Amino acid sequence: MVLSKKFIIEKYFKGEPNASDVKLVEEELPAIQDGEVLLEAEYLSVDPYMRGYSSTLPIGSVMLGGQVAKIIESKDPKFPVGKRVRGYFGWRTHTIINPSKWKPSKFLEEKPKVFHDFGDLSPSLGLGVLGMTGDTAYFGLLEICQAKAGETLVVSGAAGAVGSHVGQIGKIKGLRVIGIAGSDEKCKWIVDELGFDSAINYKTQDVSVALKKAAPDGVDCYFDNVGGEISTAVIYQMKLFGRIAICGCISCYNDDMNELPKTKIVQIGLLMNQVKMEGFIVTRWSDRYDESFEENMKWIREGKLKYQETITEGFENMYKAFSGMLKGENTGKAIVKV
């Protein structure tokens, strides 16, 4: 018997999440059957989408999320012991799966498969720049924004996992990149280390004024990770036929959706410059993940794509890492190491 730890949804998040909304419990797992494998989590991801999508699961369900796990027992020859698997197994230390019968959820469509060999790179990158984060940045910028060399790109949440990645792809593709982040330290990092052309600290600067100075001719592409007042400020400075990719809205995830909006109307800004704004979920391109993986890996090997991980040690600290990520305490990808 294997003793597994897991966090279950005790009650749905309302407003700012509380530690009591999830509960750490233990369970004994049975012996695996033919076709099954036993996984032991090594790295778990915490991401903004968990805040909203957790409410689609029944109370008592395992909190959702992706992880990189090692196969410690197997009765499926395609999944040998010692190999790693990436999948959306939730916040749990051990999981039994039958790969041939795995049914992905409507949102998390990826089926478990034997992990890519990253060589000298950490397997944790499979949850970040070489995983869903990298896929999101790649397809969101190149497919939704249709970014082109010489254009001006603005990225909000620019020091986060996706935002920091998007800005670097923008530079690789020849764009002028402006990042919006929440501290002088983060602004310095994305400019000095990642190569952004300029940065705006939304906590100490007026975004509208600072953006006008940084992009006096306007913005061609906006990669939106935050929503709210910051995004409204950018929308009103878009160029004719500008493109906006809505990846997330972390500024309002804890808000009551029944309350009146706190920002001015955005339709006028979109209408006057005939701006295209489109939301997206990265699984739209699930059949092209090999493409984004290969490109991101190549850029890492060439030294063109840098990354940072904020790693929290210990499975029992899952909620702490999750809560901190929602508050913007991480730089780069937020990861929990078991």
Summary of the structure (lengths in Angstrom):
residues: 338
radius of gyration: 20.4
end to end distance: 19.8
largest distance: 64.7
contacts: 1131
relative contact order: 0.15
helix: 33%
strand: 27%
